[in-house]
Amino acid sequence: MQRFSLPPIIIRRVSTIWKGHDPASFEAAFAKAREWDYNGDAPIALGTFFKRNSPVFEGKTAARTLSTMEREQAVREVLKKRT
């Protein structure tokens, strides 16, 4: 995990995500994110709220080198599936 140097005022307000949190649960992640009161002085939770293993673009195309036309077609197919 990457660490950042934060000012003391921020460090006092930061908390980490609770032990036992399941980052595969979107519902749990959403509930945890909604706990923070943007208008108050509540602790700010940091950590991995949600994580999903999804295939990357390269995994959806052929292993060989694609021509520009083939690559553009592959991009169109991926985008078509997302709409």
N, CA, C and O atoms as a CHARMM CRD file, in Angstrom:
* protein
*
  332
    1    1 MET  N      0.84100  -1.16600   0.00000 PROA 1      0.00000
    2    1 MET  CA     0.00000   0.00000   0.00000 PROA 1      0.00000
    3    1 MET  C      0.89300   1.23800   0.00000 PROA 1      0.00000
    4    1 MET  O      1.89200   1.30200   0.71600 PROA 1      0.00000
    5    2 GLN  N      0.51800   2.20100  -0.80400 PROA 2      0.00000
    6    2 GLN  CA     1.28700   3.43500  -0.89400 PROA 2      0.00000
    7    2 GLN  C      0.90600   4.34900   0.27100 PROA 2      0.00000
    8    2 GLN  O     -0.27200   4.50400   0.59200 PROA 2      0.00000
    9    3 ARG  N      1.90700   4.94300   0.89100 PROA 3      0.00000
   10    3 ARG  CA     1.67600   5.85200   2.01700 PROA 3      0.00000
   11    3 ARG  C      1.91600   7.29000   1.56600 PROA 3      0.00000
   12    3 ARG  O      2.80900   7.55600   0.76100 PROA 3      0.00000
   13    4 PHE  N      1.12400   8.19800   2.08200 PROA 4      0.00000
   14    4 PHE  CA     1.26200   9.60400   1.76700 PROA 4      0.00000
   15    4 PHE  C      1.53100  10.38000   3.04900 PROA 4      0.00000
   16    4 PHE  O      1.06900  10.00200   4.12500 PROA 4      0.00000
   17    5 SER  N      2.26200  11.44000   2.92500 PROA 5      0.00000
   18    5 SER  CA     2.50900  12.31200   4.05800 PROA 5      0.00000
   19    5 SER  C      1.34800  13.29900   4.16100 PROA 5      0.00000
   20    5 SER  O      1.10500  14.08400   3.24300 PROA 5      0.00000
   21    6 LEU  N      0.64400  13.25300   5.27100 PROA 6      0.00000
   22    6 LEU  CA    -0.52200  14.11100   5.44900 PROA 6      0.00000
   23    6 LEU  C     -0.32600  15.05100   6.62800 PROA 6      0.00000
   24    6 LEU  O      0.35300  14.69400   7.59000 PROA 6      0.00000
   25    7 PRO  N     -0.90200  16.23600   6.57300 PROA 7      0.00000
   26    7 PRO  CA    -0.82500  17.15800   7.70900 PROA 7      0.00000
   27    7 PRO  C     -1.55100  16.57400   8.92800 PROA 7      0.00000
   28    7 PRO  O     -2.49800  15.80400   8.76500 PROA 7      0.00000
   29    8 PRO  N     -1.12500  16.92600  10.13900 PROA 8      0.00000
   30    8 PRO  CA    -1.74900  16.38900  11.36100 PROA 8      0.00000
   31    8 PRO  C     -3.26000  16.59000  11.43400 PROA 8      0.00000
   32    8 PRO  O     -3.96500  15.72500  11.95500 PROA 8      0.00000
   33    9 ILE  N     -3.76700  17.69400  10.93400 PROA 9      0.00000
   34    9 ILE  CA    -5.22000  17.92900  11.00400 PROA 9      0.00000
   35    9 ILE  C     -5.98600  16.88200  10.20600 PROA 9      0.00000
   36    9 ILE  O     -7.09400  16.49900  10.58200 PROA 9      0.00000
   37   10 ILE  N     -5.40100  16.41800   9.10500 PROA 10     0.00000
   38   10 ILE  CA    -6.03900  15.37400   8.30000 PROA 10     0.00000
   39   10 ILE  C     -5.87000  14.01300   8.96800 PROA 10     0.00000
   40   10 ILE  O     -6.80900  13.21800   9.00100 PROA 10     0.00000
   41   11 ILE  N     -4.68700  13.74300   9.49500 PROA 11     0.00000
   42   11 ILE  CA    -4.40700  12.45900  10.14700 PROA 11     0.00000
   43   11 ILE  C     -5.39900  12.20600  11.28500 PROA 11     0.00000
   44   11 ILE  O     -5.84300  11.07500  11.48100 PROA 11     0.00000
   45   12 ARG  N     -5.74300  13.24400  12.02700 PROA 12     0.00000
   46   12 ARG  CA    -6.69000  13.08600  13.13800 PROA 12     0.00000
   47   12 ARG  C     -8.08700  12.69600  12.64400 PROA 12     0.00000
   48   12 ARG  O     -8.85800  12.08600  13.38500 PROA 12     0.00000
   49   13 ARG  N     -8.41000  13.04400  11.40500 PROA 13     0.00000
   50   13 ARG  CA    -9.75800  12.78500  10.88400 PROA 13     0.00000
   51   13 ARG  C     -9.84600  11.50600  10.05900 PROA 13     0.00000
   52   13 ARG  O    -10.94000  11.11400   9.65300 PROA 13     0.00000
   53   14 VAL  N     -8.72400  10.85400   9.80600 PROA 14     0.00000
   54   14 VAL  CA    -8.71300   9.68200   8.93100 PROA 14     0.00000
   55   14 VAL  C     -8.87800   8.39900   9.74000 PROA 14     0.00000
   56   14 VAL  O     -8.29900   8.24600  10.81600 PROA 14     0.00000
   57   15 SER  N     -9.67100   7.49100   9.20900 PROA 15     0.00000
   58   15 SER  CA    -9.78000   6.15000   9.77200 PROA 15     0.00000
   59   15 SER  C     -9.63800   5.16700   8.61700 PROA 15     0.00000
   60   15 SER  O     -9.88200   5.52600   7.46500 PROA 15     0.00000
   61   16 THR  N     -9.25100   3.95000   8.90800 PROA 16     0.00000
   62   16 THR  CA    -9.14600   2.95600   7.84300 PROA 16     0.00000
   63   16 THR  C    -10.42900   2.14800   7.79200 PROA 16     0.00000
   64   16 THR  O    -11.19000   2.09800   8.75800 PROA 16     0.00000
   65   17 ILE  N    -10.65000   1.52900   6.67200 PROA 17     0.00000
   66   17 ILE  CA   -11.83600   0.68400   6.51500 PROA 17     0.00000
   67   17 ILE  C    -11.76300  -0.43100   7.54300 PROA 17     0.00000
   68   17 ILE  O    -10.68900  -0.97600   7.79700 PROA 17     0.00000
   69   18 TRP  N    -12.87100  -0.76500   8.12000 PROA 18     0.00000
   70   18 TRP  CA   -12.93500  -1.72800   9.21300 PROA 18     0.00000
   71   18 TRP  C    -12.40500  -3.09000   8.81000 PROA 18     0.00000
   72   18 TRP  O    -12.47600  -3.48600   7.64700 PROA 18     0.00000
   73   19 LYS  N    -11.87200  -3.79900   9.79600 PROA 19     0.00000
   74   19 LYS  CA   -11.42400  -5.17800   9.55200 PROA 19     0.00000
   75   19 LYS  C    -12.64800  -6.03800   9.25700 PROA 19     0.00000
   76   19 LYS  O    -13.72000  -5.83800   9.82900 PROA 19     0.00000
   77   20 GLY  N    -12.46900  -6.98600   8.36500 PROA 20     0.00000
   78   20 GLY  CA   -13.57500  -7.84800   7.99300 PROA 20     0.00000
   79   20 GLY  C    -14.39100  -7.30000   6.83200 PROA 20     0.00000
   80   20 GLY  O    -15.33600  -7.94900   6.38300 PROA 20     0.00000
   81   21 HSD  N    -14.04200  -6.12000   6.34100 PROA 21     0.00000
   82   21 HSD  CA   -14.76700  -5.54800   5.19800 PROA 21     0.00000
   83   21 HSD  C    -14.49600  -6.39000   3.95900 PROA 21     0.00000
   84   21 HSD  O    -13.35400  -6.77700   3.71000 PROA 21     0.00000
   85   22 ASP  N    -15.52200  -6.67500   3.19000 PROA 22     0.00000
   86   22 ASP  CA   -15.39700  -7.46200   1.96600 PROA 22     0.00000
   87   22 ASP  C    -15.38600  -6.51800   0.77200 PROA 22     0.00000
   88   22 ASP  O    -16.44000  -6.01900   0.37900 PROA 22     0.00000
   89   23 PRO  N    -14.20400  -6.25600   0.17700 PROA 23     0.00000
   90   23 PRO  CA   -14.14800  -5.32500  -0.95000 PROA 23     0.00000
   91   23 PRO  C    -14.85200  -5.84700  -2.20500 PROA 23     0.00000
   92   23 PRO  O    -14.99700  -5.10500  -3.17500 PROA 23     0.00000
   93   24 ALA  N    -15.28700  -7.09600  -2.20400 PROA 24     0.00000
   94   24 ALA  CA   -16.03700  -7.63200  -3.34100 PROA 24     0.00000
   95   24 ALA  C    -17.51600  -7.27100  -3.24500 PROA 24     0.00000
   96   24 ALA  O    -18.26000  -7.46300  -4.20700 PROA 24     0.00000
   97   25 SER  N    -17.95100  -6.75200  -2.10000 PROA 25     0.00000
   98   25 SER  CA   -19.35500  -6.41000  -1.89700 PROA 25     0.00000
   99   25 SER  C    -19.59900  -4.93800  -2.24200 PROA 25     0.00000
  100   25 SER  O    -19.16900  -4.03800  -1.52100 PROA 25     0.00000
  101   26 PHE  N    -20.29600  -4.71400  -3.36000 PROA 26     0.00000
  102   26 PHE  CA   -20.62000  -3.35100  -3.74900 PROA 26     0.00000
  103   26 PHE  C    -21.52900  -2.68900  -2.72400 PROA 26     0.00000
  104   26 PHE  O    -21.37900  -1.50500  -2.42200 PROA 26     0.00000
  105   27 GLU  N    -22.46300  -3.45400  -2.19400 PROA 27     0.00000
  106   27 GLU  CA   -23.40800  -2.89700  -1.21600 PROA 27     0.00000
  107   27 GLU  C    -22.68700  -2.42700   0.04100 PROA 27     0.00000
  108   27 GLU  O    -22.99100  -1.35200   0.55800 PROA 27     0.00000
  109   28 ALA  N    -21.73000  -3.22200   0.54500 PROA 28     0.00000
  110   28 ALA  CA   -20.97200  -2.83400   1.73500 PROA 28     0.00000
  111   28 ALA  C    -20.11500  -1.60400   1.45400 PROA 28     0.00000
  112   28 ALA  O    -20.00300  -0.71000   2.29400 PROA 28     0.00000
  113   29 ALA  N    -19.51400  -1.56400   0.27200 PROA 29     0.00000
  114   29 ALA  CA   -18.68900  -0.41800  -0.09700 PROA 29     0.00000
  115   29 ALA  C    -19.53300   0.84500  -0.19400 PROA 29     0.00000
  116   29 ALA  O    -19.13000   1.90600   0.28200 PROA 29     0.00000
  117   30 PHE  N    -20.69100   0.73000  -0.80500 PROA 30     0.00000
  118   30 PHE  CA   -21.58200   1.87700  -0.95100 PROA 30     0.00000
  119   30 PHE  C    -22.05600   2.37800   0.41000 PROA 30     0.00000
  120   30 PHE  O    -22.10400   3.58400   0.64900 PROA 30     0.00000
  121   31 ALA  N    -22.40200   1.46000   1.29000 PROA 31     0.00000
  122   31 ALA  CA   -22.85900   1.84400   2.63600 PROA 31     0.00000
  123   31 ALA  C    -21.74400   2.54800   3.40200 PROA 31     0.00000
  124   31 ALA  O    -21.99100   3.54100   4.08600 PROA 31     0.00000
  125   32 LYS  N    -20.51300   2.03500   3.29300 PROA 32     0.00000
  126   32 LYS  CA   -19.38700   2.65400   4.00200 PROA 32     0.00000
  127   32 LYS  C    -19.11200   4.04900   3.46000 PROA 32     0.00000
  128   32 LYS  O    -18.84700   4.97000   4.23300 PROA 32     0.00000
  129   33 ALA  N    -19.17100   4.21700   2.15600 PROA 33     0.00000
  130   33 ALA  CA   -18.93600   5.53200   1.55400 PROA 33     0.00000
  131   33 ALA  C    -20.00600   6.53600   1.97800 PROA 33     0.00000
  132   33 ALA  O    -19.72100   7.72600   2.11200 PROA 33     0.00000
  133   34 ARG  N    -21.22500   6.06800   2.18600 PROA 34     0.00000
  134   34 ARG  CA   -22.32000   6.96600   2.57800 PROA 34     0.00000
  135   34 ARG  C    -22.27000   7.36800   4.05800 PROA 34     0.00000
  136   34 ARG  O    -22.98900   8.27500   4.47700 PROA 34     0.00000
  137   35 GLU  N    -21.42600   6.69900   4.84600 PROA 35     0.00000
  138   35 GLU  CA   -21.34000   7.02000   6.27500 PROA 35     0.00000
  139   35 GLU  C    -20.76100   8.41200   6.52000 PROA 35     0.00000
  140   35 GLU  O    -21.11400   9.06900   7.50000 PROA 35     0.00000
  141   36 TRP  N    -19.88100   8.85800   5.64200 PROA 36     0.00000
  142   36 TRP  CA   -19.21000  10.12600   5.89700 PROA 36     0.00000
  143   36 TRP  C    -20.15000  11.28700   5.66100 PROA 36     0.00000
  144   36 TRP  O    -20.82800  11.35400   4.63600 PROA 36     0.00000
  145   37 ASP  N    -20.18700  12.20500   6.61800 PROA 37     0.00000
  146   37 ASP  CA   -21.03000  13.39200   6.54400 PROA 37     0.00000
  147   37 ASP  C    -20.20000  14.52900   5.95900 PROA 37     0.00000
  148   37 ASP  O    -19.27200  15.02200   6.60100 PROA 37     0.00000
  149   38 TYR  N    -20.53300  14.94000   4.75400 PROA 38     0.00000
  150   38 TYR  CA   -19.77400  15.99000   4.07500 PROA 38     0.00000
  151   38 TYR  C    -19.90000  17.34000   4.77700 PROA 38     0.00000
  152   38 TYR  O    -19.07300  18.22600   4.56100 PROA 38     0.00000
  153   39 ASN  N    -20.90400  17.50300   5.59900 PROA 39     0.00000
  154   39 ASN  CA   -21.11700  18.77400   6.28200 PROA 39     0.00000
  155   39 ASN  C    -20.64600  18.76100   7.72600 PROA 39     0.00000
  156   39 ASN  O    -20.74600  19.77700   8.41300 PROA 39     0.00000
  157   40 GLY  N    -20.13800  17.64200   8.19600 PROA 40     0.00000
  158   40 GLY  CA   -19.74000  17.52800   9.59200 PROA 40     0.00000
  159   40 GLY  C    -18.25300  17.30600   9.74600 PROA 40     0.00000
  160   40 GLY  O    -17.46900  17.53900   8.82600 PROA 40     0.00000
  161   41 ASP  N    -17.88600  16.85400  10.92300 PROA 41     0.00000
  162   41 ASP  CA   -16.47900  16.64000  11.25000 PROA 41     0.00000
  163   41 ASP  C    -16.23500  15.15800  11.52500 PROA 41     0.00000
  164   41 ASP  O    -15.44200  14.80600  12.39900 PROA 41     0.00000
  165   42 ALA  N    -16.90600  14.30700  10.79300 PROA 42     0.00000
  166   42 ALA  CA   -16.78500  12.85500  10.98700 PROA 42     0.00000
  167   42 ALA  C    -15.45600  12.34200  10.43300 PROA 42     0.00000
  168   42 ALA  O    -14.87600  12.97100   9.54800 PROA 42     0.00000
  169   43 PRO  N    -14.96500  11.20500  10.94300 PROA 43     0.00000
  170   43 PRO  CA   -13.73700  10.61400  10.40300 PROA 43     0.00000
  171   43 PRO  C    -13.92000  10.24200   8.92800 PROA 43     0.00000
  172   43 PRO  O    -15.01200   9.87600   8.49400 PROA 43     0.00000
  173   44 ILE  N    -12.83400  10.34400   8.17800 PROA 44     0.00000
  174   44 ILE  CA   -12.84100  10.02900   6.75700 PROA 44     0.00000
  175   44 ILE  C    -12.23900   8.63600   6.58800 PROA 44     0.00000
  176   44 ILE  O    -11.08300   8.41400   6.94600 PROA 44     0.00000
  177   45 ALA  N    -13.01000   7.70100   6.04900 PROA 45     0.00000
  178   45 ALA  CA   -12.53100   6.33200   5.85300 PROA 45     0.00000
  179   45 ALA  C    -11.67300   6.25500   4.59400 PROA 45     0.00000
  180   45 ALA  O    -12.06600   6.73400   3.53100 PROA 45     0.00000
  181   46 LEU  N    -10.50400   5.64800   4.72800 PROA 46     0.00000
  182   46 LEU  CA    -9.61300   5.42700   3.59400 PROA 46     0.00000
  183   46 LEU  C     -9.35700   3.93900   3.44900 PROA 46     0.00000
  184   46 LEU  O     -9.34900   3.21200   4.44200 PROA 46     0.00000
  185   47 GLY  N     -9.15400   3.48800   2.25900 PROA 47     0.00000
  186   47 GLY  CA    -8.86000   2.08800   1.99800 PROA 47     0.00000
  187   47 GLY  C     -9.55100   1.63600   0.73300 PROA 47     0.00000
  188   47 GLY  O    -10.08400   2.45400  -0.01600 PROA 47     0.00000
  189   48 THR  N     -9.54500   0.35200   0.49200 PROA 48     0.00000
  190   48 THR  CA   -10.19400  -0.20100  -0.69000 PROA 48     0.00000
  191   48 THR  C    -11.65000  -0.46900  -0.35400 PROA 48     0.00000
  192   48 THR  O    -11.96500  -1.39800   0.38900 PROA 48     0.00000
  193   49 PHE  N    -12.52600   0.34300  -0.90300 PROA 49     0.00000
  194   49 PHE  CA   -13.94900   0.17900  -0.66500 PROA 49     0.00000
  195   49 PHE  C    -14.51000  -0.94500  -1.52000 PROA 49     0.00000
  196   49 PHE  O    -15.28200  -1.77200  -1.03400 PROA 49     0.00000
  197   50 PHE  N    -14.12500  -0.98000  -2.79800 PROA 50     0.00000
  198   50 PHE  CA   -14.68600  -1.94900  -3.72600 PROA 50     0.00000
  199   50 PHE  C    -13.62600  -2.35300  -4.73600 PROA 50     0.00000
  200   50 PHE  O    -12.88300  -1.51300  -5.24300 PROA 50     0.00000
  201   51 LYS  N    -13.56400  -3.63600  -5.01900 PROA 51     0.00000
  202   51 LYS  CA   -12.60300  -4.13800  -5.99400 PROA 51     0.00000
  203   51 LYS  C    -13.24900  -5.28300  -6.75500 PROA 51     0.00000
  204   51 LYS  O    -13.84100  -6.18800  -6.16700 PROA 51     0.00000
  205   52 ARG  N    -13.12300  -5.22400  -8.07900 PROA 52     0.00000
  206   52 ARG  CA   -13.68700  -6.26900  -8.91700 PROA 52     0.00000
  207   52 ARG  C    -12.64100  -6.67100  -9.94700 PROA 52     0.00000
  208   52 ARG  O    -12.02600  -5.81700 -10.58600 PROA 52     0.00000
  209   53 ASN  N    -12.44600  -7.95400 -10.10400 PROA 53     0.00000
  210   53 ASN  CA   -11.54900  -8.44600 -11.13900 PROA 53     0.00000
  211   53 ASN  C    -12.31300  -8.50200 -12.44400 PROA 53     0.00000
  212   53 ASN  O    -13.27700  -9.25500 -12.58500 PROA 53     0.00000
  213   54 SER  N    -11.87200  -7.69700 -13.39500 PROA 54     0.00000
  214   54 SER  CA   -12.49900  -7.66000 -14.70400 PROA 54     0.00000
  215   54 SER  C    -11.42800  -7.83200 -15.76800 PROA 54     0.00000
  216   54 SER  O    -10.28400  -7.42400 -15.56900 PROA 54     0.00000
  217   55 PRO  N    -11.78500  -8.42300 -16.87700 PROA 55     0.00000
  218   55 PRO  CA   -10.79400  -8.55300 -17.94000 PROA 55     0.00000
  219   55 PRO  C    -10.40500  -7.17800 -18.47500 PROA 55     0.00000
  220   55 PRO  O    -11.24700  -6.29000 -18.60900 PROA 55     0.00000
  221   56 VAL  N     -9.14900  -7.02000 -18.77100 PROA 56     0.00000
  222   56 VAL  CA    -8.67400  -5.76800 -19.35000 PROA 56     0.00000
  223   56 VAL  C     -8.86200  -5.81500 -20.84900 PROA 56     0.00000
  224   56 VAL  O     -9.10000  -6.88200 -21.41600 PROA 56     0.00000
  225   57 PHE  N     -8.75900  -4.67800 -21.48900 PROA 57     0.00000
  226   57 PHE  CA    -8.99800  -4.60000 -22.92500 PROA 57     0.00000
  227   57 PHE  C     -8.13100  -5.58600 -23.69800 PROA 57     0.00000
  228   57 PHE  O     -8.61100  -6.26300 -24.60800 PROA 57     0.00000
  229   58 GLU  N     -6.84300  -5.66400 -23.33100 PROA 58     0.00000
  230   58 GLU  CA    -5.94200  -6.55200 -24.05500 PROA 58     0.00000
  231   58 GLU  C     -6.39600  -8.01100 -23.97400 PROA 58     0.00000
  232   58 GLU  O     -6.14100  -8.79000 -24.89300 PROA 58     0.00000
  233   59 GLY  N     -7.06200  -8.38100 -22.89000 PROA 59     0.00000
  234   59 GLY  CA    -7.53700  -9.74400 -22.72900 PROA 59     0.00000
  235   59 GLY  C     -8.74100 -10.06100 -23.59900 PROA 59     0.00000
  236   59 GLY  O     -9.08900 -11.22700 -23.78200 PROA 59     0.00000
  237   60 LYS  N     -9.37700  -9.03000 -24.13500 PROA 60     0.00000
  238   60 LYS  CA   -10.54900  -9.23300 -24.98000 PROA 60     0.00000
  239   60 LYS  C    -10.19700  -9.23600 -26.46300 PROA 60     0.00000
  240   60 LYS  O    -11.06300  -9.48100 -27.30300 PROA 60     0.00000
  241   61 THR  N     -8.96900  -8.97500 -26.78500 PROA 61     0.00000
  242   61 THR  CA    -8.54400  -8.97200 -28.17800 PROA 61     0.00000
  243   61 THR  C     -7.58200 -10.12900 -28.41300 PROA 61     0.00000
  244   61 THR  O     -7.11100 -10.75900 -27.46600 PROA 61     0.00000
  245   62 ALA  N     -7.30100 -10.39500 -29.64800 PROA 62     0.00000
  246   62 ALA  CA    -6.40600 -11.49600 -30.00100 PROA 62     0.00000
  247   62 ALA  C     -4.99500 -11.22400 -29.47500 PROA 62     0.00000
  248   62 ALA  O     -4.59400 -10.07200 -29.30900 PROA 62     0.00000
  249   63 ALA  N     -4.24900 -12.30600 -29.21700 PROA 63     0.00000
  250   63 ALA  CA    -2.88900 -12.18800 -28.69000 PROA 63     0.00000
  251   63 ALA  C     -1.91400 -11.67000 -29.74500 PROA 63     0.00000
  252   63 ALA  O     -0.83600 -11.18100 -29.40900 PROA 63     0.00000
  253   64 ARG  N     -2.28400 -11.77400 -30.99400 PROA 64     0.00000
  254   64 ARG  CA    -1.39400 -11.30700 -32.05500 PROA 64     0.00000
  255   64 ARG  C     -1.47900  -9.78500 -32.19300 PROA 64     0.00000
  256   64 ARG  O     -2.37200  -9.15000 -31.63100 PROA 64     0.00000
  257   65 THR  N     -0.55500  -9.22000 -32.93500 PROA 65     0.00000
  258   65 THR  CA    -0.57400  -7.77900 -33.18700 PROA 65     0.00000
  259   65 THR  C     -1.70300  -7.46800 -34.16100 PROA 65     0.00000
  260   65 THR  O     -1.81400  -8.09100 -35.21700 PROA 65     0.00000
  261   66 LEU  N     -2.52900  -6.51100 -33.80300 PROA 66     0.00000
  262   66 LEU  CA    -3.67400  -6.16400 -34.64000 PROA 66     0.00000
  263   66 LEU  C     -3.32400  -4.99800 -35.55400 PROA 66     0.00000
  264   66 LEU  O     -2.52100  -4.13100 -35.20900 PROA 66     0.00000
  265   67 SER  N     -3.94000  -5.00000 -36.71200 PROA 67     0.00000
  266   67 SER  CA    -3.80400  -3.84100 -37.59100 PROA 67     0.00000
  267   67 SER  C     -4.63900  -2.70600 -36.99700 PROA 67     0.00000
  268   67 SER  O     -5.44900  -2.92800 -36.09600 PROA 67     0.00000
  269   68 THR  N     -4.44000  -1.51800 -37.49500 PROA 68     0.00000
  270   68 THR  CA    -5.21300  -0.37400 -37.00200 PROA 68     0.00000
  271   68 THR  C     -6.70100  -0.61200 -37.18400 PROA 68     0.00000
  272   68 THR  O     -7.49200  -0.31500 -36.28800 PROA 68     0.00000
  273   69 MET  N     -7.08700  -1.14200 -38.32700 PROA 69     0.00000
  274   69 MET  CA    -8.50200  -1.39400 -38.60100 PROA 69     0.00000
  275   69 MET  C     -9.06300  -2.45000 -37.64200 PROA 69     0.00000
  276   69 MET  O    -10.17100  -2.29200 -37.13000 PROA 69     0.00000
  277   70 GLU  N     -8.31000  -3.52000 -37.40000 PROA 70     0.00000
  278   70 GLU  CA    -8.76200  -4.56200 -36.48000 PROA 70     0.00000
  279   70 GLU  C     -8.87800  -4.03200 -35.05700 PROA 70     0.00000
  280   70 GLU  O     -9.82200  -4.37000 -34.34200 PROA 70     0.00000
  281   71 ARG  N     -7.92900  -3.20600 -34.64400 PROA 71     0.00000
  282   71 ARG  CA    -7.95800  -2.62900 -33.29700 PROA 71     0.00000
  283   71 ARG  C     -9.16800  -1.71800 -33.13800 PROA 71     0.00000
  284   71 ARG  O     -9.85700  -1.77200 -32.11900 PROA 71     0.00000
  285   72 GLU  N     -9.43000  -0.87500 -34.14600 PROA 72     0.00000
  286   72 GLU  CA   -10.59100   0.01700 -34.08100 PROA 72     0.00000
  287   72 GLU  C    -11.89400  -0.78100 -34.01200 PROA 72     0.00000
  288   72 GLU  O    -12.81900  -0.40200 -33.29300 PROA 72     0.00000
  289   73 GLN  N    -11.96500  -1.88100 -34.75600 PROA 73     0.00000
  290   73 GLN  CA   -13.16000  -2.73200 -34.71700 PROA 73     0.00000
  291   73 GLN  C    -13.31900  -3.36500 -33.33300 PROA 73     0.00000
  292   73 GLN  O    -14.42700  -3.43100 -32.80200 PROA 73     0.00000
  293   74 ALA  N    -12.21900  -3.82500 -32.75800 PROA 74     0.00000
  294   74 ALA  CA   -12.27200  -4.41600 -31.41800 PROA 74     0.00000
  295   74 ALA  C    -12.73900  -3.39000 -30.39000 PROA 74     0.00000
  296   74 ALA  O    -13.52600  -3.71900 -29.50300 PROA 74     0.00000
  297   75 VAL  N    -12.26800  -2.16000 -30.49800 PROA 75     0.00000
  298   75 VAL  CA   -12.69700  -1.09400 -29.58600 PROA 75     0.00000
  299   75 VAL  C    -14.19200  -0.85400 -29.75300 PROA 75     0.00000
  300   75 VAL  O    -14.91500  -0.72500 -28.76500 PROA 75     0.00000
  301   76 ARG  N    -14.66100  -0.79400 -31.00100 PROA 76     0.00000
  302   76 ARG  CA   -16.09500  -0.59000 -31.24200 PROA 76     0.00000
  303   76 ARG  C    -16.93200  -1.71000 -30.60200 PROA 76     0.00000
  304   76 ARG  O    -17.97800  -1.44600 -30.00900 PROA 76     0.00000
  305   77 GLU  N    -16.46700  -2.94700 -30.72400 PROA 77     0.00000
  306   77 GLU  CA   -17.20300  -4.07700 -30.15500 PROA 77     0.00000
  307   77 GLU  C    -17.27000  -3.98700 -28.63300 PROA 77     0.00000
  308   77 GLU  O    -18.31700  -4.24700 -28.04100 PROA 77     0.00000
  309   78 VAL  N    -16.15900  -3.62000 -28.00000 PROA 78     0.00000
  310   78 VAL  CA   -16.14600  -3.47900 -26.54100 PROA 78     0.00000
  311   78 VAL  C    -17.08800  -2.36100 -26.12200 PROA 78     0.00000
  312   78 VAL  O    -17.87200  -2.53100 -25.18800 PROA 78     0.00000
  313   79 LEU  N    -17.02100  -1.22900 -26.79700 PROA 79     0.00000
  314   79 LEU  CA   -17.89000  -0.09200 -26.43900 PROA 79     0.00000
  315   79 LEU  C    -19.36400  -0.41700 -26.70000 PROA 79     0.00000
  316   79 LEU  O    -20.23700   0.01600 -25.94800 PROA 79     0.00000
  317   80 LYS  N    -19.63800  -1.16500 -27.74500 PROA 80     0.00000
  318   80 LYS  CA   -21.01000  -1.54100 -28.05300 PROA 80     0.00000
  319   80 LYS  C    -21.60700  -2.37600 -26.92800 PROA 80     0.00000
  320   80 LYS  O    -22.78300  -2.22300 -26.59600 PROA 80     0.00000
  321   81 LYS  N    -20.79500  -3.26700 -26.33500 PROA 81     0.00000
  322   81 LYS  CA   -21.26600  -4.11000 -25.23800 PROA 81     0.00000
  323   81 LYS  C    -21.53600  -3.29700 -23.97100 PROA 81     0.00000
  324   81 LYS  O    -22.32500  -3.71700 -23.12400 PROA 81     0.00000
  325   82 ARG  N    -20.89400  -2.15000 -23.83700 PROA 82     0.00000
  326   82 ARG  CA   -21.04300  -1.33100 -22.62700 PROA 82     0.00000
  327   82 ARG  C    -22.21400  -0.39100 -22.69400 PROA 82     0.00000
  328   82 ARG  O    -22.56900   0.20600 -21.67700 PROA 82     0.00000
  329   83 THR  N    -22.83500  -0.22900 -23.85500 PROA 83     0.00000
  330   83 THR  CA   -23.94600   0.71800 -23.97100 PROA 83     0.00000
  331   83 THR  C    -25.26600   0.01200 -23.93700 PROA 83     0.00000
  332   83 THR  O    -26.31200   0.65400 -24.02300 PROA 83     0.00000
